[in-house]
Amino acid sequence: MIEGLAEPVRAMLETLKEVTGRDVQFVHKPDLKSLARIRMAGGATAAHVLFYRDENNPLINHVIANECAHLIRLFRAPAERRFFAVANERTQARYREEIRQDIQRLSLIHGLDALRNFIPLWYESVVFQLTRMPPDIMIERWLFEEYPDLRDIQLAALHEQHEKAVSVLSGNIRRMTPGKIYEVSQVMNYVFFRLAGDLLGVRLTGPYEKSRYMLQGEELAIWTAEHYSEDHEGDVSVIDNWARALQLSGWFEWRRFDEISQDPLH
């Protein structure tokens, strides 16, 4: 166990063990990009592995709470209704076709060698955002209502996430990214910060206002607020609606958890 974790987060880790029937191992990983990440148990791995970078940063409590919540929601669903978003040759071919017109333009900016690396990274990033962010909104609401002692940390984490997201709102980054990737990412950010900000009583949509991201984002935010889900099955439904609204439905496919033979994209 990581020293200094907030009591509610310790309780969530215990709930994770109970719901999944698997233990949690803790591994210090100083080069981890995020503060913490859970690798789910499965196959030859008997326990969930919680990698963490900096146990002294109080925001690690929010990251671990979020990671636990995703897995708890998944495993509370009946086994036959546990779904993961996956990528395959078919979904990646659709993605490449839809950004085809951008590839030539971007090859002049990045060069062909660098572009070959960026193309899969853009894809993984936007599909991860699409399949992760709707449940994140639901989880933030759940944390706010069920764990008031974590609200200060929750608010600090939200401000940090907002700062990173807003740093991408520049003409230079937009010019160096496929148009559709950049657009849908900003719309999803708007929806997240609109709803999470309302929940915590802070206004975070200022940088997105008076932009076309706000126009589509506001419509999707209103729909999402009216369709909050309390479980994994609801998450799948909300993700599918976002995918339709953003014209990303062909960029991933759902597979039952017990059918996945490799690491899921999610």
C-alpha positions in Angstrom: 0.0 0.0 0.0 1.2 3.5 -0.8 1.9 5.5 2.3 -0.4 8.6 2.9 -3.3 7.6 0.7 -6.6 9.2 1.7 -8.9 6.8 3.6 -11.6 6.9 0.9 -9.1 5.8 -1.7 -7.9 3.0 0.5 -11.6 1.9 0.8 -12.0 2.0 -3.0 -9.0 -0.3 -3.4 -10.6 -2.7 -1.0 -13.8 -2.5 -3.0 -11.9 -3.2 -6.2 -10.4 -6.4 -4.6 -13.9 -7.5 -3.4 -15.6 -6.9 -6.8 -12.9 -8.4 -8.9 -11.7 -11.2 -6.6 -8.1 -10.1 -7.3 -5.5 -8.5 -5.1 -3.7 -5.3 -5.9 0.1 -5.1 -6.1 1.9 -1.7 -5.9 5.0 -1.0 -8.1 6.9 2.2 -7.9 7.7 3.4 -11.5 9.5 6.8 -11.5 9.3 7.1 -15.3 5.5 6.7 -15.5 3.9 9.5 -17.5 0.9 9.8 -15.2 0.9 9.8 -11.4 -0.6 6.3 -11.3 -2.0 3.6 -13.6 -3.6 0.2 -12.9 -2.9 -2.7 -15.1 -5.8 -5.0 -14.9 -5.3 -8.6 -13.8 -5.8 -11.2 -16.5 -4.2 -14.2 -18.2 -1.0 -15.0 -16.4 -1.3 -11.9 -14.1 -3.0 -13.0 -10.9 -3.3 -9.5 -9.4 -4.0 -6.0 -10.6 -0.8 -4.0 -10.7 -0.9 -0.4 -9.5 2.0 1.5 -10.9 2.7 4.9 -9.3 5.2 7.7 -9.9 5.1 10.1 -7.0 3.4 8.9 -3.8 4.0 12.4 -2.2 1.8 14.2 -4.7 -1.7 14.5 -3.1 -3.3 14.3 -6.6 -2.4 10.7 -6.8 -5.5 10.1 -4.7 -7.7 11.4 -7.5 -5.9 9.3 -10.1 -6.2 6.1 -8.2 -9.8 6.8 -7.3 -10.6 7.2 -11.0 -8.7 4.1 -12.0 -10.5 2.0 -9.4 -13.9 3.4 -10.4 -13.4 2.4 -14.0 -12.7 -1.2 -13.0 -15.3 -1.4 -10.4 -18.0 -0.2 -12.9 -16.7 -2.8 -15.4 -16.7 -5.8 -13.0 -20.1 -4.9 -11.5 -21.7 -5.6 -14.9 -22.7 -9.1 -15.7 -19.8 -11.0 -17.3 -21.7 -11.2 -20.6 -22.2 -7.5 -20.7 -18.6 -6.3 -20.0 -17.3 -4.6 -23.1 -14.1 -3.0 -24.1 -13.4 -0.7 -27.1 -10.8 -2.3 -29.4 -8.9 -1.4 -32.5 -8.2 -3.6 -35.5 -7.2 -3.3 -39.1 -10.7 -2.4 -40.2 -11.2 0.5 -37.7 -7.7 1.8 -38.4 -8.3 1.7 -42.1 -11.5 3.8 -41.6 -9.5 6.3 -39.6 -6.7 6.6 -42.2 -9.2 7.1 -45.0 -10.9 9.9 -43.1 -7.6 11.8 -42.5 -6.2 11.0 -46.0 -6.5 14.6 -47.2 -4.5 15.8 -44.2 -1.7 13.3 -44.7 0.0 15.1 -47.6 -0.3 18.5 -45.9 1.1 17.1 -42.7 4.0 15.3 -44.4 5.3 18.6 -45.5 5.3 19.8 -41.9 6.5 16.8 -40.0 8.3 14.8 -42.7 7.4 11.3 -43.8 9.4 9.4 -41.1 7.9 11.4 -38.2 4.4 11.2 -39.8 4.5 7.4 -39.7 4.9 7.6 -35.9 2.3 10.4 -35.4 -0.5 8.7 -37.4 -1.1 5.8 -34.9 -0.5 8.1 -31.9 -3.2 10.5 -33.1 -5.6 7.6 -33.5 -4.9 6.0 -30.1 -5.2 9.4 -28.4 -8.6 10.4 -29.8 -10.2 6.9 -29.4 -8.9 6.8 -25.8 -10.4 10.2 -25.2 -13.7 9.1 -26.7 -14.0 5.9 -24.7 -12.6 7.2 -21.5 -14.0 10.7 -21.1 -17.8 9.9 -20.9 -17.2 7.5 -18.0 -14.9 10.0 -16.4 -17.7 12.5 -16.3 -19.9 10.0 -14.5 -17.1 9.0 -12.2 -16.4 12.7 -11.2 -20.1 13.0 -10.3 -20.0 9.8 -8.3 -16.8 10.9 -6.4 -18.3 14.3 -5.7 -21.5 12.9 -4.3 -20.1 9.9 -2.4 -16.7 11.1 -1.2 -17.0 14.8 -0.1 -13.6 14.5 1.7 -11.9 14.3 -1.7 -13.5 17.4 -3.2 -10.5 19.7 -2.6 -8.2 17.1 -4.3 -10.8 16.6 -7.1 -10.9 20.3 -7.8 -7.1 20.6 -7.9 -6.9 17.7 -10.3 -9.6 19.2 -12.5 -7.7 22.5 -12.6 -4.5 20.7 -13.6 -6.2 18.8 -16.3 -7.8 22.0 -17.6 -4.4 23.7 -17.7 -3.0 21.0 -19.9 -6.0 20.8 -22.2 -6.1 24.6 -22.7 -2.3 24.6 -23.7 -3.3 22.7 -26.8 -5.6 25.6 -27.9 -3.1 27.2 -30.2 -3.0 27.8 -33.9 0.3 26.1 -34.2 -0.8 22.8 -32.7 -4.0 22.9 -34.7 -2.0 23.4 -37.9 0.2 20.4 -37.1 -2.7 18.0 -36.4 -5.3 16.4 -38.7 -8.3 18.6 -38.7 -10.9 16.0 -37.5 -8.6 14.8 -34.7 -8.1 18.3 -33.4 -11.8 19.3 -33.8 -13.4 16.3 -32.0 -10.8 16.4 -29.3 -11.7 20.1 -28.5 -15.4 19.3 -28.5 -14.9 16.5 -26.1 -12.8 18.7 -23.8 -15.5 21.3 -23.8 -18.2 18.8 -22.8 -16.0 17.4 -20.0 -15.0 20.8 -18.5 -18.6 22.2 -18.9 -20.1 19.3 -16.9 -17.3 18.8 -14.4 -17.0 22.5 -13.9 -20.7 22.8 -13.2 -20.5 19.9 -10.7 -17.6 21.5 -8.7 -18.9 25.1 -9.1 -16.1 26.5 -11.3 -16.3 28.0 -14.8 -13.8 26.2 -17.1 -15.3 26.8 -20.5 -14.0 30.3 -21.1 -11.1 29.4 -23.5 -13.6 27.4 -25.6 -16.4 30.0 -25.8 -17.1 31.8 -29.0 -15.6 29.0 -30.9 -17.2 26.3 -33.1 -16.2 23.7 -30.4 -18.7 25.3 -28.1 -21.5 25.1 -30.6 -21.3 21.3 -31.0 -20.0 20.8 -27.5 -22.9 22.5 -25.8 -25.4 20.3 -27.6 -23.5 17.2 -26.6 -23.1 18.5 -23.0 -26.9 19.0 -22.6 -27.6 15.5 -23.9 -24.9 13.9 -21.6 -26.3 15.7 -18.6 -29.7 14.2 -19.3 -28.3 10.7 -19.7 -25.9 10.3 -16.8 -25.2 6.6 -16.3 -24.6 4.8 -13.0 -22.9 1.7 -14.5 -20.8 0.2 -17.2 -23.8 -0.6 -19.5 -24.8 3.1 -19.3 -21.2 4.1 -20.1 -21.2 2.0 -23.3 -24.5 3.7 -24.4 -23.1 7.2 -23.7 -19.9 6.5 -25.5 -21.8 5.2 -28.5 -23.9 8.4 -28.6 -20.7 10.5 -28.5 -19.2 8.5 -31.3 -22.3 9.1 -33.5 -22.4 12.8 -32.7 -18.7 13.1 -33.5 -18.8 10.8 -36.5 -16.3 8.4 -34.9 -18.5 5.3 -34.8 -16.3 3.4 -37.2 -13.0 4.1 -35.4 -13.4 1.4 -32.7 -15.5 -1.7 -32.1 -16.9 -3.3 -28.9 -15.7 -6.7 -27.8 -16.8 -8.7 -24.9 -14.2 -8.7 -22.2 -13.8 -12.5 -22.3 -13.2 -12.4 -26.0 -10.2 -10.1 -25.9 -6.9 -11.9 -26.6 -4.7 -8.8 -26.5 -4.4 -5.6 -24.5 -7.6 -3.5 -25.2 -7.3 0.0 -26.6 -9.2 1.4 -23.6 
